[in-house]
Amino acid sequence: MDKLKYLQKYYPNTDNKILAEKLDITEQSVRRLASKYGIRKSPNYIRKQHESLINARKKNILQIFQISIQIIIN
């Protein structure tokens, strides 16, 4: 399977790092090829990535809050 067909099949729902490793190209090249040929991430993939980012931020804020409380207590 050539790179373009592979991207068309897997790009919408696969992390770019994984695609880059599989195709032996850089992540930037993955993005460029997808853009050049109008291949986009699926709405479901984008939603999951957004949720993951929000959860990571919440976790980070909670950790900062806990550290702040420990500093105030001590």
Secondary structure per residue as TSV (DSSP state, phi and psi in degrees):
chain	resnum	aa	ss	phi	psi
A	1	M	-	360.0	129.3
A	2	D	-	-76.8	168.3
A	3	K	H	-60.1	-42.7
A	4	L	H	-63.3	-47.6
A	5	K	H	-62.9	-39.3
A	6	Y	H	-62.2	-45.4
A	7	L	H	-62.9	-43.3
A	8	Q	H	-59.4	-36.2
A	9	K	H	-79.1	-43.3
A	10	Y	H	-107.2	-20.9
A	11	Y	G	-56.5	-42.6
A	12	P	G	-57.1	-28.9
A	13	N	G	-128.9	17.6
A	14	T	S	-126.9	141.2
A	15	D	-	-62.1	139.8
A	16	N	H	-62.6	-31.8
A	17	K	H	-62.6	-42.5
A	18	I	H	-65.5	-43.0
A	19	L	H	-62.2	-43.1
A	20	A	H	-61.5	-43.2
A	21	E	H	-63.8	-44.9
A	22	K	H	-63.4	-39.5
A	23	L	H	-91.0	-4.6
A	24	D	T	57.7	47.2
A	25	I	S	-136.9	170.8
A	26	T	-	-77.7	161.6
A	27	E	H	-62.4	-36.6
A	28	Q	H	-61.7	-39.8
A	29	S	H	-66.2	-35.8
A	30	V	H	-60.4	-49.0
A	31	R	H	-62.2	-42.5
A	32	R	H	-62.1	-46.4
A	33	L	H	-62.2	-45.0
A	34	A	H	-60.7	-44.5
A	35	S	H	-64.1	-45.1
A	36	K	H	-57.8	-36.9
A	37	Y	T	-104.0	11.5
A	38	G	T	69.1	27.3
A	39	I	-	-90.4	130.0
A	40	R	-	-124.0	159.3
A	41	K	-	-70.8	147.9
A	42	S	-	-73.3	153.1
A	43	P	H	-57.1	-37.1
A	44	N	H	-64.8	-42.3
A	45	Y	H	-63.6	-44.6
A	46	I	H	-61.8	-42.7
A	47	R	H	-61.7	-44.6
A	48	K	H	-64.2	-40.4
A	49	Q	H	-64.5	-41.0
A	50	H	H	-63.4	-45.6
A	51	E	H	-61.1	-41.6
A	52	S	H	-62.5	-42.7
A	53	L	H	-64.1	-44.2
A	54	I	H	-62.1	-44.3
A	55	N	H	-63.1	-39.2
A	56	A	H	-64.6	-40.6
A	57	R	H	-65.2	-42.5
A	58	K	H	-60.6	-43.4
A	59	K	H	-62.2	-43.2
A	60	N	H	-63.9	-43.2
A	61	I	H	-63.6	-41.2
A	62	L	H	-62.0	-42.7
A	63	Q	H	-63.2	-42.3
A	64	I	H	-63.3	-42.1
A	65	F	H	-62.1	-44.8
A	66	Q	H	-62.9	-41.7
A	67	I	H	-63.4	-42.5
A	68	S	H	-60.7	-43.1
A	69	I	H	-62.7	-43.1
A	70	Q	H	-61.5	-39.5
A	71	I	H	-65.5	-42.2
A	72	I	H	-66.1	-40.9
A	73	I	H	-67.0	-40.5
A	74	N	-	-84.5	360.0
